[in-house]
Amino acid sequence: MVTRFVVSAMFLALVVIADASAATLTLKNTVYRGAVPLHVADLFEVTGQNATEISQFELKLEGKSGWQDTTFFARALSEAGFDVKFKGLKRVWLGLCKVIDLEAVANSVEAKVMAQLDEATVKISKLSLLGEKPPCLALEQSLATTEVSVDKPVARLASKHMLNDGKSLTLWWHVDYALRLPVALNSLNKNEKVSESSVEYRWLSAQQGAYQWPLTEAALVQRRATRQIATGEAIVRGNSEVVPVIEKGEVVTLILQDGAITIEAKAKALQSGQIAEVIQVLPTQGTGPVNGKISAKGVVYAAF
């Protein structure tokens, strides 16, 4: 029993000493695009015992390509007799390839986006790649065309890049943009109508409230506030609505038609509505409400 204890203690001591003397490899480059030979120093900062020797150690790719993790490097260094540990290792891309010029791709995507948008309405200041950066292209590959699907607003979009070998690459982008939006010169009360003199146009970013696409100037003056709109606040679909053709409580002309017989009467609108919408009205000489379709401003038509 004593002998076993001593052996176990010696073994534990050796493990502790070995771990303490292990060299530390800290990843400094997540993508290796260079030509062989590949040395540890091309990818890692090495500190600790045998740091110089380990840094100069050649890693045999032997057909290895794509993403690699700790396993590949640990096995190669262990077989060479090195005791190492990895610090903060992420995946590493290994392979001979061409660097993707993301700035050029971003410029291409932006041009495609702006071809579908009105420069007087929207400005793009920056495109930032979302997610993991694509490593690179194979030596024989090239980006042939770019397709971009634009939604409004353009805070996030995808671009599809067709490669000359028939494959495709899809990238997702975050877009820093500004919209030319109407803002209230003075606060507007709920149900207050918007007029040309009550607004001015300013360039606003998403952080400043540019989260809905601008209304046209013609459409803007047909709207009213659905809540209190503060001075300097953008007037958008979310805080305004088209002024109803008929307002609730308004006295309207009710046209009742029964076959060849047409009767015209006055009625009180029980609901607000737009052209072609069905609302309830209460005839002044009637006993109950009638459903009718708005056919013009102040006119409701009902057939029996």
Phi and psi restraints in degrees (value plus and minus 20) as a CYANA .aco file:
   2 VAL   PHI     -86.2   -46.2
   2 VAL   PSI     -62.8   -22.8
   3 THR   PHI     -79.7   -39.7
   3 THR   PSI     -64.4   -24.4
   4 ARG   PHI     -81.7   -41.7
   4 ARG   PSI     -59.7   -19.7
   5 PHE   PHI     -83.6   -43.6
   5 PHE   PSI     -62.7   -22.7
   6 VAL   PHI     -84.0   -44.0
   6 VAL   PSI     -64.2   -24.2
   7 VAL   PHI     -80.9   -40.9
   7 VAL   PSI     -65.1   -25.1
   8 SER   PHI     -82.1   -42.1
   8 SER   PSI     -62.1   -22.1
   9 ALA   PHI     -83.8   -43.8
   9 ALA   PSI     -62.0   -22.0
  10 MET   PHI     -83.3   -43.3
  10 MET   PSI     -58.6   -18.6
  11 PHE   PHI     -84.4   -44.4
  11 PHE   PSI     -64.0   -24.0
  12 LEU   PHI     -83.8   -43.8
  12 LEU   PSI     -60.5   -20.5
  13 ALA   PHI     -81.8   -41.8
  13 ALA   PSI     -62.2   -22.2
  14 LEU   PHI     -82.9   -42.9
  14 LEU   PSI     -60.9   -20.9
  15 VAL   PHI     -82.4   -42.4
  15 VAL   PSI     -64.2   -24.2
  16 VAL   PHI     -83.1   -43.1
  16 VAL   PSI     -64.4   -24.4
  17 ILE   PHI     -84.1   -44.1
  17 ILE   PSI     -61.9   -21.9
  18 ALA   PHI     -84.2   -44.2
  18 ALA   PSI     -61.5   -21.5
  19 ASP   PHI     -87.2   -47.2
  19 ASP   PSI     -57.2   -17.2
  20 ALA   PHI     -87.7   -47.7
  20 ALA   PSI     -50.2   -10.2
  21 SER   PHI    -112.5   -72.5
  21 SER   PSI     -20.7    19.3
  22 ALA   PHI     -86.0   -46.0
  22 ALA   PSI     118.9   158.9
  23 ALA   PHI     -92.7   -52.7
  23 ALA   PSI     128.4   168.4
  24 THR   PHI    -126.5   -86.5
  24 THR   PSI     108.3   148.3
  25 LEU   PHI    -129.5   -89.5
  25 LEU   PSI      99.6   139.6
  26 THR   PHI    -132.2   -92.2
  26 THR   PSI     103.5   143.5
  27 LEU   PHI     -84.1   -44.1
  27 LEU   PSI     112.4   152.4
  28 LYS   PHI    -141.5  -101.5
  28 LYS   PSI     -32.5     7.5
  29 ASN   PHI    -166.5  -126.5
  29 ASN   PSI      95.1   135.1
  30 THR   PHI    -105.5   -65.5
  30 THR   PSI     -27.4    12.6
  31 VAL   PHI    -153.1  -113.1
  31 VAL   PSI     106.4   146.4
  32 TYR   PHI    -131.5   -91.5
  32 TYR   PSI      93.3   133.3
  33 ARG   PHI    -134.3   -94.3
  33 ARG   PSI     -19.3    20.7
  34 GLY   PHI     -98.2   -58.2
  34 GLY   PSI     157.5   197.5
  35 ALA   PHI    -104.3   -64.3
  35 ALA   PSI     138.0   178.0
  36 VAL   PHI     -90.6   -50.6
  36 VAL   PSI     135.7   175.7
  37 PRO   PHI     -97.7   -57.7
  37 PRO   PSI     131.7   171.7
  38 LEU   PHI    -124.2   -84.2
  38 LEU   PSI     102.8   142.8
  39 HIS   PHI    -127.1   -87.1
  39 HIS   PSI     136.0   176.0
  40 VAL   PHI     -73.6   -33.6
  40 VAL   PSI     -59.4   -19.4
  41 ALA   PHI     -84.8   -44.8
  41 ALA   PSI     -38.2     1.8
  42 ASP   PHI     -88.8   -48.8
  42 ASP   PSI     -42.8    -2.8
  43 LEU   PHI    -138.3   -98.3
  43 LEU   PSI     -49.2    -9.2
  44 PHE   PHI    -147.6  -107.6
  44 PHE   PSI     129.0   169.0
  45 GLU   PHI    -108.7   -68.7
  45 GLU   PSI     107.7   147.7
  46 VAL   PHI    -133.5   -93.5
  46 VAL   PSI     108.3   148.3
  47 THR   PHI    -149.9  -109.9
  47 THR   PSI     138.5   178.5
  48 GLY   PHI      79.9   119.9
  48 GLY   PSI    -182.7  -142.7
  49 GLN   PHI     -83.8   -43.8
  49 GLN   PSI     117.6   157.6
  50 ASN   PHI      40.9    80.9
  50 ASN   PSI       8.2    48.2
  51 ALA   PHI     -78.4   -38.4
  51 ALA   PSI     -64.9   -24.9
  52 THR   PHI     -84.5   -44.5
  52 THR   PSI     -65.7   -25.7
  53 GLU   PHI     -84.3   -44.3
  53 GLU   PSI     -62.4   -22.4
  54 ILE   PHI     -87.3   -47.3
  54 ILE   PSI     -60.3   -20.3
  55 SER   PHI     -78.6   -38.6
  55 SER   PSI     -56.4   -16.4
  56 GLN   PHI    -106.7   -66.7
  56 GLN   PSI     -22.6    17.4
  57 PHE   PHI     -89.0   -49.0
  57 PHE   PSI     113.7   153.7
  58 GLU   PHI    -108.2   -68.2
  58 GLU   PSI     108.5   148.5
  59 LEU   PHI    -113.1   -73.1
  59 LEU   PSI     100.6   140.6
  60 LYS   PHI    -101.1   -61.1
  60 LYS   PSI      96.3   136.3
  61 LEU   PHI     -90.0   -50.0
  61 LEU   PSI     -65.0   -25.0
  62 GLU   PHI      26.9    66.9
  62 GLU   PSI      32.3    72.3
  63 GLY   PHI      63.2   103.2
  63 GLY   PSI     -24.0    16.0
  64 LYS   PHI     -86.6   -46.6
  64 LYS   PSI     113.0   153.0
  65 SER   PHI    -172.8  -132.8
  65 SER   PSI     145.5   185.5
  66 GLY   PHI      65.3   105.3
  66 GLY   PSI    -182.6  -142.6
  67 TRP   PHI     -97.7   -57.7
  67 TRP   PSI     114.3   154.3
  68 GLN   PHI    -148.3  -108.3
  68 GLN   PSI     128.9   168.9
  69 ASP   PHI    -136.1   -96.1
  69 ASP   PSI    -180.9  -140.9
  70 THR   PHI     -74.6   -34.6
  70 THR   PSI     -57.2   -17.2
  71 THR   PHI     -73.3   -33.3
  71 THR   PSI     -67.9   -27.9
  72 PHE   PHI     -80.4   -40.4
  72 PHE   PSI     -66.5   -26.5
  73 PHE   PHI     -94.0   -54.0
  73 PHE   PSI     -60.7   -20.7
  74 ALA   PHI     -82.1   -42.1
  74 ALA   PSI     -61.6   -21.6
  75 ARG   PHI     -85.5   -45.5
  75 ARG   PSI     -64.9   -24.9
  76 ALA   PHI     -83.1   -43.1
  76 ALA   PSI     -62.1   -22.1
  77 LEU   PHI     -94.9   -54.9
  77 LEU   PSI     -53.9   -13.9
  78 SER   PHI     -86.1   -46.1
  78 SER   PSI     -62.4   -22.4
  79 GLU   PHI     -83.9   -43.9
  79 GLU   PSI     -45.6    -5.6
  80 ALA   PHI    -107.0   -67.0
  80 ALA   PSI     -19.8    20.2
  81 GLY   PHI      69.9   109.9
  81 GLY   PSI      -6.6    33.4
  82 PHE   PHI    -116.3   -76.3
  82 PHE   PSI     120.3   160.3
  83 ASP   PHI    -122.3   -82.3
  83 ASP   PSI      90.9   130.9
  84 VAL   PHI    -152.8  -112.8
  84 VAL   PSI     139.6   179.6
  85 LYS   PHI    -157.5  -117.5
  85 LYS   PSI     131.4   171.4
  86 PHE   PHI    -127.3   -87.3
  86 PHE   PSI     121.3   161.3
  87 LYS   PHI    -136.2   -96.2
  87 LYS   PSI      99.7   139.7
  88 GLY   PHI      37.9    77.9
  88 GLY   PSI      16.0    56.0
  89 LEU   PHI     -91.3   -51.3
  89 LEU   PSI     110.9   150.9
  90 LYS   PHI    -131.7   -91.7
  90 LYS   PSI     158.3   198.3
  91 ARG   PHI     -85.2   -45.2
  91 ARG   PSI     128.3   168.3
  92 VAL   PHI    -141.9  -101.9
  92 VAL   PSI     113.8   153.8
  93 TRP   PHI    -109.6   -69.6
  93 TRP   PSI     103.7   143.7
  94 LEU   PHI    -136.1   -96.1
  94 LEU   PSI     113.7   153.7
  95 GLY   PHI     134.2   174.2
  95 GLY   PSI     130.1   170.1
  96 LEU   PHI    -101.5   -61.5
  96 LEU   PSI     104.1   144.1
  97 CYS   PHI    -183.5  -143.5
  97 CYS   PSI     155.1   195.1
  98 LYS   PHI    -117.2   -77.2
  98 LYS   PSI     120.9   160.9
  99 VAL   PHI     -89.7   -49.7
  99 VAL   PSI     114.1   154.1
 100 ILE   PHI    -100.3   -60.3
 100 ILE   PSI     104.2   144.2
 101 ASP   PHI    -101.0   -61.0
 101 ASP   PSI      70.4   110.4
 102 LEU   PHI     -84.0   -44.0
 102 LEU   PSI     -51.1   -11.1
 103 GLU   PHI     -84.6   -44.6
 103 GLU   PSI     -62.8   -22.8
 104 ALA   PHI     -85.9   -45.9
 104 ALA   PSI     -59.8   -19.8
 105 VAL   PHI     -84.1   -44.1
 105 VAL   PSI     -63.5   -23.5
 106 ALA   PHI     -81.3   -41.3
 106 ALA   PSI     -60.4   -20.4
 107 ASN   PHI     -84.2   -44.2
 107 ASN   PSI     -59.3   -19.3
 108 SER   PHI     -85.1   -45.1
 108 SER   PSI     -63.8   -23.8
 109 VAL   PHI     -83.5   -43.5
 109 VAL   PSI     -64.1   -24.1
 110 GLU   PHI     -80.6   -40.6
 110 GLU   PSI     -61.0   -21.0
 111 ALA   PHI     -82.6   -42.6
 111 ALA   PSI     -60.3   -20.3
 112 LYS   PHI     -85.1   -45.1
 112 LYS   PSI     -59.4   -19.4
 113 VAL   PHI     -84.6   -44.6
 113 VAL   PSI     -69.8   -29.8
 114 MET   PHI     -88.0   -48.0
 114 MET   PSI     -42.7    -2.7
 115 ALA   PHI     -86.7   -46.7
 115 ALA   PSI     -41.2    -1.2
 116 GLN   PHI    -120.4   -80.4
 116 GLN   PSI     -23.4    16.6
 117 LEU   PHI    -143.1  -103.1
 117 LEU   PSI     147.5   187.5
 118 ASP   PHI    -115.0   -75.0
 118 ASP   PSI      98.2   138.2
 119 GLU   PHI     -83.2   -43.2
 119 GLU   PSI     -41.5    -1.5
 120 ALA   PHI     -97.2   -57.2
 120 ALA   PSI     -31.0     9.0
 121 THR   PHI    -129.5   -89.5
 121 THR   PSI     -54.7   -14.7
 122 VAL   PHI    -155.0  -115.0
 122 VAL   PSI     122.8   162.8
 123 LYS   PHI    -146.4  -106.4
 123 LYS   PSI     118.2   158.2
 124 ILE   PHI    -128.8   -88.8
 124 ILE   PSI     104.0   144.0
 125 SER   PHI    -118.0   -78.0
 125 SER   PSI     -48.1    -8.1
 126 LYS   PHI    -182.7  -142.7
 126 LYS   PSI     121.4   161.4
 127 LEU   PHI    -132.3   -92.3
 127 LEU   PSI     105.8   145.8
 128 SER   PHI    -139.9   -99.9
 128 SER   PSI     111.8   151.8
 129 LEU   PHI     -88.6   -48.6
 129 LEU   PSI     113.4   153.4
 130 LEU   PHI    -114.7   -74.7
 130 LEU   PSI     124.5   164.5
 131 GLY   PHI      58.7    98.7
 131 GLY   PSI    -181.7  -141.7
 132 GLU   PHI     -95.8   -55.8
 132 GLU   PSI     113.6   153.6
 133 LYS   PHI     -84.6   -44.6
 133 LYS   PSI     110.0   150.0
 134 PRO   PHI     -82.7   -42.7
 134 PRO   PSI     116.2   156.2
 135 PRO   PHI     -84.5   -44.5
 135 PRO   PSI     -81.7   -41.7
 136 CYS   PHI    -197.1  -157.1
 136 CYS   PSI     157.5   197.5
 137 LEU   PHI    -124.2   -84.2
 137 LEU   PSI     130.4   170.4
 138 ALA   PHI     -82.9   -42.9
 138 ALA   PSI     136.6   176.6
 139 LEU   PHI     -77.0   -37.0
 139 LEU   PSI     -52.1   -12.1
 140 GLU   PHI    -110.9   -70.9
 140 GLU   PSI     -23.1    16.9
 141 GLN   PHI    -111.4   -71.4
 141 GLN   PSI     132.1   172.1
 142 SER   PHI    -169.3  -129.3
 142 SER   PSI     131.0   171.0
 143 LEU   PHI     -98.6   -58.6
 143 LEU   PSI     101.1   141.1
 144 ALA   PHI    -113.1   -73.1
 144 ALA   PSI     -72.1   -32.1
 145 THR   PHI    -160.0  -120.0
 145 THR   PSI     143.6   183.6
 146 THR   PHI    -150.2  -110.2
 146 THR   PSI     109.1   149.1
 147 GLU   PHI    -135.8   -95.8
 147 GLU   PSI     114.3   154.3
 148 VAL   PHI    -150.5  -110.5
 148 VAL   PSI     109.4   149.4
 149 SER   PHI    -122.3   -82.3
 149 SER   PSI      99.0   139.0
 150 VAL   PHI    -123.8   -83.8
 150 VAL   PSI     102.3   142.3
 151 ASP   PHI    -125.1   -85.1
 151 ASP   PSI     142.1   182.1
 152 LYS   PHI    -135.5   -95.5
 152 LYS   PSI     113.4   153.4
 153 PRO   PHI     -92.9   -52.9
 153 PRO   PSI     155.0   195.0
 154 VAL   PHI    -119.1   -79.1
 154 VAL   PSI      18.1    58.1
 155 ALA   PHI     -86.9   -46.9
 155 ALA   PSI     -47.4    -7.4
 156 ARG   PHI    -166.5  -126.5
 156 ARG   PSI     113.7   153.7
 157 LEU   PHI    -171.3  -131.3
 157 LEU   PSI     142.4   182.4
 158 ALA   PHI    -134.4   -94.4
 158 ALA   PSI     124.1   164.1
 159 SER   PHI    -143.1  -103.1
 159 SER   PSI     117.9   157.9
 160 LYS   PHI    -131.1   -91.1
 160 LYS   PSI     104.9   144.9
 161 HIS   PHI    -134.9   -94.9
 161 HIS   PSI     101.0   141.0
 162 MET   PHI    -109.1   -69.1
 162 MET   PSI     110.0   150.0
 163 LEU   PHI    -114.4   -74.4
 163 LEU   PSI     136.4   176.4
 164 ASN   PHI     -92.8   -52.8
 164 ASN   PSI     -25.1    14.9
 165 ASP   PHI    -120.5   -80.5
 165 ASP   PSI      -7.3    32.7
 166 GLY   PHI      72.4   112.4
 166 GLY   PSI     -30.9     9.1
 167 LYS   PHI    -103.5   -63.5
 167 LYS   PSI     149.3   189.3
 168 SER   PHI    -153.3  -113.3
 168 SER   PSI     138.4   178.4
 169 LEU   PHI    -152.2  -112.2
 169 LEU   PSI     103.4   143.4
 170 THR   PHI    -129.2   -89.2
 170 THR   PSI     108.8   148.8
 171 LEU   PHI    -139.0   -99.0
 171 LEU   PSI     124.6   164.6
 172 TRP   PHI    -129.5   -89.5
 172 TRP   PSI     119.1   159.1
 173 TRP   PHI    -146.9  -106.9
 173 TRP   PSI     122.9   162.9
 174 HIS   PHI    -115.4   -75.4
 174 HIS   PSI     115.2   155.2
 175 VAL   PHI    -134.7   -94.7
 175 VAL   PSI     102.5   142.5
 176 ASP   PHI    -108.9   -68.9
 176 ASP   PSI      97.1   137.1
 177 TYR   PHI    -158.6  -118.6
 177 TYR   PSI     147.1   187.1
 178 ALA   PHI    -154.7  -114.7
 178 ALA   PSI     124.5   164.5
 179 LEU   PHI    -136.4   -96.4
 179 LEU   PSI     125.9   165.9
 180 ARG   PHI    -106.4   -66.4
 180 ARG   PSI      85.5   125.5
 181 LEU   PHI    -140.7  -100.7
 181 LEU   PSI     129.8   169.8
 182 PRO   PHI     -97.6   -57.6
 182 PRO   PSI     113.3   153.3
 183 VAL   PHI    -141.8  -101.8
 183 VAL   PSI     131.4   171.4
 184 ALA   PHI     -93.7   -53.7
 184 ALA   PSI     106.2   146.2
 185 LEU   PHI     -92.1   -52.1
 185 LEU   PSI     -52.4   -12.4
 186 ASN   PHI    -156.2  -116.2
 186 ASN   PSI     138.9   178.9
 187 SER   PHI     -81.5   -41.5
 187 SER   PSI     124.3   164.3
 188 LEU   PHI    -132.5   -92.5
 188 LEU   PSI     114.2   154.2
 189 ASN   PHI    -100.9   -60.9
 189 ASN   PSI     141.3   181.3
 190 LYS   PHI     -77.2   -37.2
 190 LYS   PSI     113.8   153.8
 191 ASN   PHI      54.9    94.9
 191 ASN   PSI     -18.8    21.2
 192 GLU   PHI     -95.9   -55.9
 192 GLU   PSI     115.2   155.2
 193 LYS   PHI     -96.9   -56.9
 193 LYS   PSI     127.6   167.6
 194 VAL   PHI    -108.5   -68.5
 194 VAL   PSI     115.5   155.5
 195 SER   PHI    -145.6  -105.6
 195 SER   PSI     143.9   183.9
 196 GLU   PHI     -79.9   -39.9
 196 GLU   PSI     -55.4   -15.4
 197 SER   PHI     -98.7   -58.7
 197 SER   PSI     -30.7     9.3
 198 SER   PHI    -114.6   -74.6
 198 SER   PSI     -19.9    20.1
 199 VAL   PHI    -154.3  -114.3
 199 VAL   PSI     141.4   181.4
 200 GLU   PHI    -160.3  -120.3
 200 GLU   PSI     137.0   177.0
 201 TYR   PHI    -117.7   -77.7
 201 TYR   PSI     114.1   154.1
 202 ARG   PHI    -155.9  -115.9
 202 ARG   PSI     135.0   175.0
 203 TRP   PHI    -105.8   -65.8
 203 TRP   PSI      99.5   139.5
 204 LEU   PHI    -143.6  -103.6
 204 LEU   PSI     122.7   162.7
 205 SER   PHI    -106.5   -66.5
 205 SER   PSI     154.0   194.0
 206 ALA   PHI     -80.8   -40.8
 206 ALA   PSI     -56.2   -16.2
 207 GLN   PHI     -87.8   -47.8
 207 GLN   PSI     -40.4    -0.4
 208 GLN   PHI    -117.1   -77.1
 208 GLN   PSI     -11.4    28.6
 209 GLY   PHI      89.4   129.4
 209 GLY   PSI     -13.5    26.5
 210 ALA   PHI    -104.1   -64.1
 210 ALA   PSI      44.1    84.1
 211 TYR   PHI    -127.6   -87.6
 211 TYR   PSI     -22.9    17.1
 212 GLN   PHI    -149.3  -109.3
 212 GLN   PSI     125.0   165.0
 213 TRP   PHI     -86.0   -46.0
 213 TRP   PSI     124.2   164.2
 214 PRO   PHI     -82.1   -42.1
 214 PRO   PSI     126.0   166.0
 215 LEU   PHI    -100.4   -60.4
 215 LEU   PSI     128.8   168.8
 216 THR   PHI     -90.5   -50.5
 216 THR   PSI     136.8   176.8
 217 GLU   PHI     -82.6   -42.6
 217 GLU   PSI     -55.3   -15.3
 218 ALA   PHI     -87.1   -47.1
 218 ALA   PSI     -59.3   -19.3
 219 ALA   PHI     -93.4   -53.4
 219 ALA   PSI     -50.0   -10.0
 220 LEU   PHI     -81.7   -41.7
 220 LEU   PSI     -63.0   -23.0
 221 VAL   PHI     -97.6   -57.6
 221 VAL   PSI     -18.9    21.1
 222 GLN   PHI    -121.7   -81.7
 222 GLN   PSI      -7.7    32.3
 223 ARG   PHI    -135.7   -95.7
 223 ARG   PSI     147.9   187.9
 224 ARG   PHI    -160.5  -120.5
 224 ARG   PSI     139.9   179.9
 225 ALA   PHI     -93.2   -53.2
 225 ALA   PSI     117.5   157.5
 226 THR   PHI    -115.2   -75.2
 226 THR   PSI     -25.5    14.5
 227 ARG   PHI    -178.7  -138.7
 227 ARG   PSI     158.4   198.4
 228 GLN   PHI     -84.8   -44.8
 228 GLN   PSI     106.2   146.2
 229 ILE   PHI    -131.2   -91.2
 229 ILE   PSI     102.7   142.7
 230 ALA   PHI     -96.4   -56.4
 230 ALA   PSI     138.2   178.2
 231 THR   PHI     -78.5   -38.5
 231 THR   PSI     110.0   150.0
 232 GLY   PHI      66.6   106.6
 232 GLY   PSI     -24.6    15.4
 233 GLU   PHI    -102.5   -62.5
 233 GLU   PSI     121.0   161.0
 234 ALA   PHI     -87.2   -47.2
 234 ALA   PSI     119.9   159.9
 235 ILE   PHI    -118.2   -78.2
 235 ILE   PSI      92.9   132.9
 236 VAL   PHI    -152.1  -112.1
 236 VAL   PSI    -198.2  -158.2
 237 ARG   PHI     -83.7   -43.7
 237 ARG   PSI     -48.3    -8.3
 238 GLY   PHI     -91.7   -51.7
 238 GLY   PSI     -40.7    -0.7
 239 ASN   PHI    -144.1  -104.1
 239 ASN   PSI      -5.8    34.2
 240 SER   PHI    -166.7  -126.7
 240 SER   PSI     146.0   186.0
 241 GLU   PHI    -167.3  -127.3
 241 GLU   PSI     140.7   180.7
 242 VAL   PHI     -86.1   -46.1
 242 VAL   PSI     114.2   154.2
 243 VAL   PHI     -82.7   -42.7
 243 VAL   PSI     105.5   145.5
 244 PRO   PHI     -80.6   -40.6
 244 PRO   PSI     125.4   165.4
 245 VAL   PHI     -86.7   -46.7
 245 VAL   PSI     -56.5   -16.5
 246 ILE   PHI    -145.5  -105.5
 246 ILE   PSI     110.3   150.3
 247 GLU   PHI    -116.1   -76.1
 247 GLU   PSI     127.1   167.1
 248 LYS   PHI     -77.8   -37.8
 248 LYS   PSI     112.7   152.7
 249 GLY   PHI      71.7   111.7
 249 GLY   PSI     -30.8     9.2
 250 GLU   PHI     -93.9   -53.9
 250 GLU   PSI     123.5   163.5
 251 VAL   PHI    -103.6   -63.6
 251 VAL   PSI     105.4   145.4
 252 VAL   PHI    -143.6  -103.6
 252 VAL   PSI     147.7   187.7
 253 THR   PHI    -111.9   -71.9
 253 THR   PSI     103.1   143.1
 254 LEU   PHI    -125.0   -85.0
 254 LEU   PSI     100.9   140.9
 255 ILE   PHI    -123.8   -83.8
 255 ILE   PSI      94.7   134.7
 256 LEU   PHI    -123.3   -83.3
 256 LEU   PSI     107.5   147.5
 257 GLN   PHI    -146.2  -106.2
 257 GLN   PSI     108.0   148.0
 258 ASP   PHI    -150.0  -110.0
 258 ASP   PSI      75.4   115.4
 259 GLY   PHI      46.0    86.0
 259 GLY   PSI    -141.7  -101.7
 260 ALA   PHI    -108.2   -68.2
 260 ALA   PSI     -24.2    15.8
 261 ILE   PHI    -115.5   -75.5
 261 ILE   PSI     107.7   147.7
 262 THR   PHI    -141.6  -101.6
 262 THR   PSI     109.3   149.3
 263 ILE   PHI    -142.2  -102.2
 263 ILE   PSI     114.8   154.8
 264 GLU   PHI    -131.9   -91.9
 264 GLU   PSI     111.2   151.2
 265 ALA   PHI    -165.4  -125.4
 265 ALA   PSI     146.8   186.8
 266 LYS   PHI    -112.4   -72.4
 266 LYS   PSI     125.9   165.9
 267 ALA   PHI    -169.2  -129.2
 267 ALA   PSI     140.6   180.6
 268 LYS   PHI    -124.3   -84.3
 268 LYS   PSI     107.4   147.4
 269 ALA   PHI     -91.1   -51.1
 269 ALA   PSI     106.0   146.0
 270 LEU   PHI    -112.7   -72.7
 270 LEU   PSI     -28.4    11.6
 271 GLN   PHI    -163.1  -123.1
 271 GLN   PSI     139.5   179.5
 272 SER   PHI    -112.0   -72.0
 272 SER   PSI     137.3   177.3
 273 GLY   PHI    -191.7  -151.7
 273 GLY   PSI     149.6   189.6
 274 GLN   PHI    -128.7   -88.7
 274 GLN   PSI     152.6   192.6
 275 ILE   PHI     -72.9   -32.9
 275 ILE   PSI     114.9   154.9
 276 ALA   PHI      58.4    98.4
 276 ALA   PSI     -25.2    14.8
 277 GLU   PHI    -102.9   -62.9
 277 GLU   PSI     129.4   169.4
 278 VAL   PHI    -115.6   -75.6
 278 VAL   PSI     108.1   148.1
 279 ILE   PHI    -151.0  -111.0
 279 ILE   PSI     146.8   186.8
 280 GLN   PHI    -115.6   -75.6
 280 GLN   PSI     116.7   156.7
 281 VAL   PHI    -149.8  -109.8
 281 VAL   PSI     135.7   175.7
 282 LEU   PHI    -137.3   -97.3
 282 LEU   PSI      86.4   126.4
 283 PRO   PHI     -77.5   -37.5
 283 PRO   PSI     121.5   161.5
 284 THR   PHI     -85.5   -45.5
 284 THR   PSI     -47.6    -7.6
 285 GLN   PHI    -125.8   -85.8
 285 GLN   PSI      -8.6    31.4
 286 GLY   PHI    -116.4   -76.4
 286 GLY   PSI     154.0   194.0
 287 THR   PHI    -127.4   -87.4
 287 THR   PSI     -31.1     8.9
 288 GLY   PHI    -179.4  -139.4
 288 GLY   PSI     147.1   187.1
 289 PRO   PHI     -88.2   -48.2
 289 PRO   PSI     135.6   175.6
 290 VAL   PHI    -148.5  -108.5
 290 VAL   PSI     118.4   158.4
 291 ASN   PHI    -107.1   -67.1
 291 ASN   PSI     110.1   150.1
 292 GLY   PHI    -166.0  -126.0
 292 GLY   PSI     138.3   178.3
 293 LYS   PHI    -118.0   -78.0
 293 LYS   PSI     115.3   155.3
 294 ILE   PHI     -92.8   -52.8
 294 ILE   PSI      97.9   137.9
 295 SER   PHI    -124.0   -84.0
 295 SER   PSI     -40.0     0.0
 296 ALA   PHI    -184.2  -144.2
 296 ALA   PSI     154.3   194.3
 297 LYS   PHI     -82.9   -42.9
 297 LYS   PSI     100.0   140.0
 298 GLY   PHI      58.5    98.5
 298 GLY   PSI      -9.7    30.3
 299 VAL   PHI    -146.6  -106.6
 299 VAL   PSI     109.8   149.8
 300 VAL   PHI    -143.5  -103.5
 300 VAL   PSI     112.6   152.6
 301 TYR   PHI    -134.4   -94.4
 301 TYR   PSI     113.4   153.4
 302 ALA   PHI    -155.3  -115.3
 302 ALA   PSI     110.6   150.6
 303 ALA   PHI    -129.7   -89.7
 303 ALA   PSI     123.8   163.8
